Amino acid sequence: MSLFFFSICAAPCVLANAGILDGRHATTYPTYKDRLGKVVYEEQTVVEDGNVMTSRGPGTALCFGLSIVAKLVGKEKAQQIRQAMLLEKVCD
């Protein structure tokens, strides 16, 4: 089984401090972007780079959760959950 790192809000700073995000694309809560060190910062809801997935904050948690489901269980399951939660237009 592969090792994945999922991190949201200010938590990507922990991954950055551990060197896990060095040279990777990632995002964080906007006020923490200067604390990411050697990261290629992207201002997107969810950013995936290999085995690392990051998201911006509380308002992006649903989309982040669906992205995690897609990564771990599959896009079809994530789509089923998206539809059941009426999130088709929110988390595309």
N, CA, C and O atoms as CSV, one atom per row, in Angstrom:
chain,resi,resn,atom,element,x,y,z
A,1,MET,N,N,0.840,-1.182,0.000
A,1,MET,CA,C,0.000,0.000,0.000
A,1,MET,C,C,0.887,1.247,0.000
A,1,MET,O,O,1.900,1.308,0.697
A,2,SER,N,N,0.491,2.215,-0.780
A,2,SER,CA,C,1.243,3.468,-0.878
A,2,SER,C,C,0.983,4.361,0.328
A,2,SER,O,O,-0.056,4.266,0.982
A,3,LEU,N,N,1.936,5.220,0.604
A,3,LEU,CA,C,1.814,6.188,1.681
A,3,LEU,C,C,1.327,7.500,1.090
A,3,LEU,O,O,1.944,8.031,0.167
A,4,PHE,N,N,0.222,8.030,1.613
A,4,PHE,CA,C,-0.337,9.296,1.153
A,4,PHE,C,C,-0.283,10.323,2.279
A,4,PHE,O,O,-0.333,9.978,3.460
A,5,PHE,N,N,-0.180,11.584,1.891
A,5,PHE,CA,C,-0.227,12.697,2.837
A,5,PHE,C,C,-1.369,13.611,2.423
A,5,PHE,O,O,-1.372,14.142,1.312
A,6,PHE,N,N,-2.339,13.797,3.314
A,6,PHE,CA,C,-3.471,14.684,3.074
A,6,PHE,C,C,-3.432,15.779,4.141
A,6,PHE,O,O,-3.305,15.491,5.331
A,7,SER,N,N,-3.543,17.036,3.706
A,7,SER,CA,C,-3.367,18.132,4.645
A,7,SER,C,C,-4.194,19.339,4.209
A,7,SER,O,O,-4.220,19.688,3.029
A,8,ILE,N,N,-4.866,19.970,5.164
A,8,ILE,CA,C,-5.754,21.098,4.858
A,8,ILE,C,C,-5.504,22.260,5.820
A,8,ILE,O,O,-5.008,22.071,6.931
A,9,CYS,N,N,-5.854,23.445,5.377
A,9,CYS,CA,C,-5.783,24.686,6.146
A,9,CYS,C,C,-4.315,25.026,6.441
A,9,CYS,O,O,-3.526,25.164,5.506
A,10,ALA,N,N,-3.939,25.160,7.689
A,10,ALA,CA,C,-2.551,25.489,8.038
A,10,ALA,C,C,-1.670,24.252,8.132
A,10,ALA,O,O,-0.446,24.372,8.200
A,11,ALA,N,N,-2.270,23.064,8.138
A,11,ALA,CA,C,-1.510,21.816,8.316
A,11,ALA,C,C,-0.463,21.543,7.233
A,11,ALA,O,O,0.521,20.866,7.533
A,12,PRO,N,N,-0.610,22.028,5.988
A,12,PRO,CA,C,0.482,21.810,5.039
A,12,PRO,C,C,1.833,22.367,5.521
A,12,PRO,O,O,2.887,21.928,5.061
A,13,CYS,N,N,1.795,23.321,6.434
A,13,CYS,CA,C,3.043,23.853,6.992
A,13,CYS,C,C,3.818,22.767,7.734
A,13,CYS,O,O,5.049,22.780,7.733
A,14,VAL,N,N,3.123,21.839,8.357
A,14,VAL,CA,C,3.776,20.725,9.050
A,14,VAL,C,C,4.506,19.849,8.033
A,14,VAL,O,O,5.650,19.452,8.254
A,15,LEU,N,N,3.832,19.549,6.911
A,15,LEU,CA,C,4.472,18.752,5.861
A,15,LEU,C,C,5.660,19.498,5.262
A,15,LEU,O,O,6.688,18.897,4.950
A,16,ALA,N,N,5.513,20.807,5.104
A,16,ALA,CA,C,6.612,21.613,4.564
A,16,ALA,C,C,7.811,21.603,5.511
A,16,ALA,O,O,8.951,21.452,5.072
A,17,ASN,N,N,7.552,21.762,6.798
A,17,ASN,CA,C,8.635,21.752,7.788
A,17,ASN,C,C,9.356,20.414,7.827
A,17,ASN,O,O,10.538,20.355,8.166
A,18,ALA,N,N,8.656,19.345,7.484
A,18,ALA,CA,C,9.264,18.008,7.459
A,18,ALA,C,C,9.978,17.736,6.137
A,18,ALA,O,O,10.594,16.684,5.966
A,19,GLY,N,N,9.895,18.689,5.198
A,19,GLY,CA,C,10.555,18.527,3.905
A,19,GLY,C,C,9.757,17.719,2.899
A,19,GLY,O,O,10.231,17.485,1.787
A,20,ILE,N,N,8.568,17.291,3.258
A,20,ILE,CA,C,7.743,16.451,2.390
A,20,ILE,C,C,7.250,17.221,1.171
A,20,ILE,O,O,7.017,16.626,0.119
A,21,LEU,N,N,7.090,18.535,1.299
A,21,LEU,CA,C,6.562,19.339,0.199
A,21,LEU,C,C,7.647,19.994,-0.659
A,21,LEU,O,O,7.322,20.702,-1.612
A,22,ASP,N,N,8.901,19.779,-0.350
A,22,ASP,CA,C,9.989,20.420,-1.109
A,22,ASP,C,C,9.856,20.147,-2.608
A,22,ASP,O,O,9.852,18.997,-3.047
A,23,GLY,N,N,9.749,21.219,-3.374
A,23,GLY,CA,C,9.654,21.124,-4.824
A,23,GLY,C,C,8.305,20.689,-5.355
A,23,GLY,O,O,8.137,20.551,-6.566
A,24,ARG,N,N,7.343,20.469,-4.479
A,24,ARG,CA,C,6.011,20.011,-4.892
A,24,ARG,C,C,5.039,21.178,-5.029
A,24,ARG,O,O,5.268,22.265,-4.498
A,25,HIS,N,N,3.964,20.932,-5.743
A,25,HIS,CA,C,2.859,21.873,-5.852
A,25,HIS,C,C,1.945,21.629,-4.656
A,25,HIS,O,O,1.628,20.483,-4.337
A,26,ALA,N,N,1.525,22.701,-3.998
A,26,ALA,CA,C,0.674,22.563,-2.818
A,26,ALA,C,C,-0.071,23.873,-2.578
A,26,ALA,O,O,0.209,24.895,-3.205
A,27,THR,N,N,-1.025,23.811,-1.655
A,27,THR,CA,C,-1.746,25.007,-1.240
A,27,THR,C,C,-1.931,24.966,0.267
A,27,THR,O,O,-1.661,23.946,0.901
A,28,THR,N,N,-2.382,26.055,0.833
A,28,THR,CA,C,-2.625,26.168,2.265
A,28,THR,C,C,-3.567,27.347,2.492
A,28,THR,O,O,-3.939,28.040,1.545
A,29,TYR,N,N,-3.945,27.569,3.721
A,29,TYR,CA,C,-4.721,28.760,4.054
A,29,TYR,C,C,-3.877,29.977,3.644
A,29,TYR,O,O,-2.684,30.026,3.941
A,30,PRO,N,N,-4.487,30.952,2.968
A,30,PRO,CA,C,-3.709,32.055,2.371
A,30,PRO,C,C,-2.693,32.740,3.286
A,30,PRO,O,O,-1.604,33.094,2.834
A,31,THR,N,N,-3.022,32.929,4.541
A,31,THR,CA,C,-2.089,33.636,5.422
A,31,THR,C,C,-0.867,32.788,5.795
A,31,THR,O,O,0.066,33.294,6.418
A,32,TYR,N,N,-0.863,31.515,5.422
A,32,TYR,CA,C,0.262,30.625,5.732
A,32,TYR,C,C,1.137,30.324,4.520
A,32,TYR,O,O,2.119,29.593,4.648
A,33,LYS,N,N,0.810,30.865,3.353
A,33,LYS,CA,C,1.542,30.496,2.143
A,33,LYS,C,C,3.029,30.845,2.210
A,33,LYS,O,O,3.841,30.174,1.572
A,34,ASP,N,N,3.396,31.866,2.958
A,34,ASP,CA,C,4.808,32.231,3.085
A,34,ASP,C,C,5.576,31.304,4.022
A,34,ASP,O,O,6.792,31.434,4.163
A,35,ARG,N,N,4.882,30.377,4.659
A,35,ARG,CA,C,5.529,29.434,5.584
A,35,ARG,C,C,5.756,28.060,4.943
A,35,ARG,O,O,6.131,27.110,5.631
A,36,LEU,N,N,5.532,27.955,3.646
A,36,LEU,CA,C,5.639,26.658,2.986
A,36,LEU,C,C,7.032,26.344,2.453
A,36,LEU,O,O,7.258,25.247,1.942
A,37,GLY,N,N,7.947,27.259,2.560
A,37,GLY,CA,C,9.325,26.982,2.147
A,37,GLY,C,C,9.469,26.729,0.657
A,37,GLY,O,O,9.089,27.566,-0.161
A,38,LYS,N,N,10.018,25.577,0.306
A,38,LYS,CA,C,10.371,25.253,-1.077
A,38,LYS,C,C,9.196,24.645,-1.846
A,38,LYS,O,O,9.363,23.651,-2.553
A,39,VAL,N,N,8.033,25.229,-1.713
A,39,VAL,CA,C,6.806,24.733,-2.341
A,39,VAL,C,C,6.448,25.594,-3.542
A,39,VAL,O,O,6.679,26.803,-3.544
A,40,VAL,N,N,5.891,24.970,-4.544
A,40,VAL,CA,C,5.304,25.709,-5.667
A,40,VAL,C,C,3.851,25.954,-5.249
A,40,VAL,O,O,3.001,25.072,-5.370
A,41,TYR,N,N,3.585,27.162,-4.760
A,41,TYR,CA,C,2.263,27.483,-4.208
A,41,TYR,C,C,1.249,27.666,-5.322
A,41,TYR,O,O,1.507,28.351,-6.312
A,42,GLU,N,N,0.085,27.039,-5.146
A,42,GLU,CA,C,-1.016,27.198,-6.077
A,42,GLU,C,C,-2.255,27.615,-5.307
A,42,GLU,O,O,-2.575,27.043,-4.264
A,43,GLU,N,N,-2.939,28.602,-5.822
A,43,GLU,CA,C,-4.140,29.098,-5.174
A,43,GLU,C,C,-5.369,28.397,-5.767
A,43,GLU,O,O,-6.191,29.014,-6.445
A,44,GLN,N,N,-5.469,27.091,-5.492
A,44,GLN,CA,C,-6.580,26.264,-5.942
A,44,GLN,C,C,-7.253,25.628,-4.740
A,44,GLN,O,O,-6.668,25.561,-3.659
A,45,THR,N,N,-8.473,25.163,-4.923
A,45,THR,CA,C,-9.224,24.532,-3.839
A,45,THR,C,C,-8.494,23.302,-3.311
A,45,THR,O,O,-8.298,23.152,-2.105
A,46,VAL,N,N,-8.098,22.432,-4.223
A,46,VAL,CA,C,-7.370,21.209,-3.881
A,46,VAL,C,C,-6.199,21.079,-4.844
A,46,VAL,O,O,-6.357,21.261,-6.052
A,47,VAL,N,N,-5.030,20.765,-4.312
A,47,VAL,CA,C,-3.840,20.559,-5.145
A,47,VAL,C,C,-3.293,19.169,-4.842
A,47,VAL,O,O,-3.043,18.819,-3.689
A,48,GLU,N,N,-3.113,18.388,-5.902
A,48,GLU,CA,C,-2.547,17.044,-5.759
A,48,GLU,C,C,-1.222,16.984,-6.511
A,48,GLU,O,O,-1.130,17.386,-7.671
A,49,ASP,N,N,-0.214,16.481,-5.840
A,49,ASP,CA,C,1.097,16.287,-6.454
A,49,ASP,C,C,1.626,14.935,-5.998
A,49,ASP,O,O,2.177,14.807,-4.905
A,50,GLY,N,N,1.455,13.938,-6.842
A,50,GLY,CA,C,1.880,12.588,-6.484
A,50,GLY,C,C,1.080,12.044,-5.318
A,50,GLY,O,O,-0.145,11.948,-5.388
A,51,ASN,N,N,1.772,11.689,-4.247
A,51,ASN,CA,C,1.109,11.111,-3.078
A,51,ASN,C,C,0.738,12.160,-2.027
A,51,ASN,O,O,0.430,11.816,-0.885
A,52,VAL,N,N,0.768,13.434,-2.412
A,52,VAL,CA,C,0.440,14.528,-1.492
A,52,VAL,C,C,-0.763,15.299,-2.026
A,52,VAL,O,O,-0.808,15.668,-3.199
A,53,MET,N,N,-1.740,15.537,-1.146
A,53,MET,CA,C,-2.903,16.343,-1.510
A,53,MET,C,C,-3.116,17.391,-0.420
A,53,MET,O,O,-3.149,17.070,0.768
A,54,THR,N,N,-3.260,18.648,-0.842
A,54,THR,CA,C,-3.462,19.741,0.101
A,54,THR,C,C,-4.699,20.539,-0.293
A,54,THR,O,O,-5.136,20.503,-1.443
A,55,SER,N,N,-5.255,21.256,0.676
A,55,SER,CA,C,-6.423,22.098,0.421
A,55,SER,C,C,-6.327,23.347,1.280
A,55,SER,O,O,-5.535,23.406,2.221
A,56,ARG,N,N,-7.136,24.345,0.952
A,56,ARG,CA,C,-6.947,25.686,1.503
A,56,ARG,C,C,-7.535,25.949,2.880
A,56,ARG,O,O,-6.920,26.677,3.659
A,57,GLY,N,N,-8.699,25.390,3.222
A,57,GLY,CA,C,-9.263,25.723,4.516
A,57,GLY,C,C,-10.660,25.176,4.731
A,57,GLY,O,O,-11.123,24.335,3.960
A,58,PRO,N,N,-11.342,25.647,5.777
A,58,PRO,CA,C,-12.650,25.116,6.143
A,58,PRO,C,C,-13.670,25.139,4.996
A,58,PRO,O,O,-14.459,24.206,4.851
A,59,GLY,N,N,-13.655,26.175,4.206
A,59,GLY,CA,C,-14.603,26.286,3.104
A,59,GLY,C,C,-14.339,25.324,1.970
A,59,GLY,O,O,-15.192,25.145,1.100
A,60,THR,N,N,-13.178,24.702,1.962
A,60,THR,CA,C,-12.827,23.750,0.901
A,60,THR,C,C,-12.882,22.301,1.396
A,60,THR,O,O,-12.522,21.380,0.663
A,61,ALA,N,N,-13.329,22.103,2.631
A,61,ALA,CA,C,-13.281,20.775,3.248
A,61,ALA,C,C,-14.116,19.732,2.508
A,61,ALA,O,O,-13.682,18.588,2.375
A,62,LEU,N,N,-15.300,20.097,2.024
A,62,LEU,CA,C,-16.124,19.123,1.308
A,62,LEU,C,C,-15.455,18.670,0.014
A,62,LEU,O,O,-15.403,17.475,-0.279
A,63,CYS,N,N,-14.952,19.612,-0.746
A,63,CYS,CA,C,-14.261,19.274,-1.993
A,63,CYS,C,C,-13.001,18.467,-1.702
A,63,CYS,O,O,-12.673,17.538,-2.439
A,64,PHE,N,N,-12.304,18.814,-0.645
A,64,PHE,CA,C,-11.106,18.083,-0.242
A,64,PHE,C,C,-11.457,16.645,0.112
A,64,PHE,O,O,-10.784,15.709,-0.320
A,65,GLY,N,N,-12.505,16.474,0.893
A,65,GLY,CA,C,-12.957,15.141,1.274
A,65,GLY,C,C,-13.319,14.293,0.068
A,65,GLY,O,O,-12.973,13.113,0.008
A,66,LEU,N,N,-14.015,14.887,-0.891
A,66,LEU,CA,C,-14.384,14.162,-2.108
A,66,LEU,C,C,-13.150,13.805,-2.934
A,66,LEU,O,O,-13.107,12.749,-3.566
A,67,SER,N,N,-12.159,14.673,-2.930
A,67,SER,CA,C,-10.907,14.379,-3.640
A,67,SER,C,C,-10.164,13.219,-2.989
A,67,SER,O,O,-9.549,12.405,-3.677
A,68,ILE,N,N,-10.223,13.148,-1.674
A,68,ILE,CA,C,-9.601,12.033,-0.957
A,68,ILE,C,C,-10.321,10.732,-1.289
A,68,ILE,O,O,-9.682,9.709,-1.539
A,69,VAL,N,N,-11.651,10.770,-1.292
A,69,VAL,CA,C,-12.424,9.577,-1.656
A,69,VAL,C,C,-12.051,9.116,-3.064
A,69,VAL,O,O,-11.843,7.926,-3.298
A,70,ALA,N,N,-11.967,10.063,-3.997
A,70,ALA,CA,C,-11.608,9.718,-5.381
A,70,ALA,C,C,-10.228,9.061,-5.442
A,70,ALA,O,O,-10.031,8.096,-6.179
A,71,LYS,N,N,-9.295,9.574,-4.684
A,71,LYS,CA,C,-7.922,9.045,-4.679
A,71,LYS,C,C,-7.856,7.645,-4.076
A,71,LYS,O,O,-7.173,6.769,-4.608
A,72,LEU,N,N,-8.565,7.434,-2.968
A,72,LEU,CA,C,-8.454,6.176,-2.235
A,72,LEU,C,C,-9.422,5.093,-2.693
A,72,LEU,O,O,-9.087,3.909,-2.656
A,73,VAL,N,N,-10.633,5.489,-3.130
A,73,VAL,CA,C,-11.670,4.510,-3.447
A,73,VAL,C,C,-12.061,4.535,-4.922
A,73,VAL,O,O,-12.529,3.535,-5.466
A,74,GLY,N,N,-11.866,5.684,-5.560
A,74,GLY,CA,C,-12.188,5.789,-6.979
A,74,GLY,C,C,-13.122,6.939,-7.296
A,74,GLY,O,O,-13.916,7.369,-6.459
A,75,LYS,N,N,-13.011,7.426,-8.516
A,75,LYS,CA,C,-13.807,8.577,-8.954
A,75,LYS,C,C,-15.301,8.268,-8.981
A,75,LYS,O,O,-16.124,9.140,-8.705
A,76,GLU,N,N,-15.647,7.026,-9.314
A,76,GLU,CA,C,-17.065,6.665,-9.364
A,76,GLU,C,C,-17.720,6.807,-7.994
A,76,GLU,O,O,-18.820,7.348,-7.888
A,77,LYS,N,N,-17.058,6.329,-6.950
A,77,LYS,CA,C,-17.595,6.450,-5.589
A,77,LYS,C,C,-17.678,7.914,-5.170
A,77,LYS,O,O,-18.657,8.331,-4.550
A,78,ALA,N,N,-16.661,8.690,-5.504
A,78,ALA,CA,C,-16.678,10.118,-5.179
A,78,ALA,C,C,-17.848,10.803,-5.888
A,78,ALA,O,O,-18.499,11.671,-5.308
A,79,GLN,N,N,-18.116,10.419,-7.133
A,79,GLN,CA,C,-19.230,11.003,-7.876
A,79,GLN,C,C,-20.564,10.629,-7.239
A,79,GLN,O,O,-21.465,11.464,-7.166
A,80,GLN,N,N,-20.703,9.398,-6.779
A,80,GLN,CA,C,-21.940,8.976,-6.098
A,80,GLN,C,C,-22.176,9.814,-4.846
A,80,GLN,O,O,-23.292,10.268,-4.591
A,81,ILE,N,N,-21.123,10.012,-4.076
A,81,ILE,CA,C,-21.241,10.813,-2.855
A,81,ILE,C,C,-21.542,12.267,-3.206
A,81,ILE,O,O,-22.390,12.896,-2.574
A,82,ARG,N,N,-20.855,12.799,-4.208
A,82,ARG,CA,C,-21.077,14.179,-4.663
A,82,ARG,C,C,-22.544,14.387,-5.012
A,82,ARG,O,O,-23.144,15.379,-4.598
A,83,GLN,N,N,-23.124,13.465,-5.766
A,83,GLN,CA,C,-24.525,13.582,-6.167
A,83,GLN,C,C,-25.455,13.461,-4.969
A,83,GLN,O,O,-26.420,14.217,-4.853
A,84,ALA,N,N,-25.173,12.517,-4.080
A,84,ALA,CA,C,-26.018,12.328,-2.899
A,84,ALA,C,C,-25.998,13.549,-1.985
A,84,ALA,O,O,-26.979,13.834,-1.299
A,85,MET,N,N,-24.886,14.263,-1.978
A,85,MET,CA,C,-24.761,15.454,-1.135
A,85,MET,C,C,-25.151,16.736,-1.872
A,85,MET,O,O,-25.046,17.831,-1.318
A,86,LEU,N,N,-25.601,16.597,-3.123
A,86,LEU,CA,C,-26.013,17.742,-3.954
A,86,LEU,C,C,-24.865,18.722,-4.176
A,86,LEU,O,O,-25.049,19.937,-4.103
A,87,LEU,N,N,-23.678,18.177,-4.450
A,87,LEU,CA,C,-22.490,18.992,-4.638
A,87,LEU,C,C,-21.991,18.992,-6.084
A,87,LEU,O,O,-20.836,19.343,-6.328
A,88,GLU,N,N,-22.826,18.609,-7.044
A,88,GLU,CA,C,-22.380,18.505,-8.435
A,88,GLU,C,C,-21.789,19.803,-8.958
A,88,GLU,O,O,-20.794,19.776,-9.683
A,89,LYS,N,N,-22.371,20.924,-8.612
A,89,LYS,CA,C,-21.915,22.226,-9.134
A,89,LYS,C,C,-20.831,22.848,-8.257
A,89,LYS,O,O,-20.151,23.780,-8.688
A,90,VAL,N,N,-20.662,22.354,-7.049
A,90,VAL,CA,C,-19.724,22.967,-6.104
A,90,VAL,C,C,-18.319,22.399,-6.243
A,90,VAL,O,O,-17.347,23.153,-6.293
A,91,CYS,N,N,-18.206,21.092,-6.306
A,91,CYS,CA,C,-16.890,20.443,-6.317
A,91,CYS,C,C,-16.671,19.697,-7.622
A,91,CYS,O,O,-16.662,18.466,-7.652
A,92,ASP,N,N,-16.496,20.443,-8.688
A,92,ASP,CA,C,-16.277,19.801,-9.981
A,92,ASP,C,C,-14.851,19.357,-10.145
A,92,ASP,O,O,-14.495,18.795,-11.182
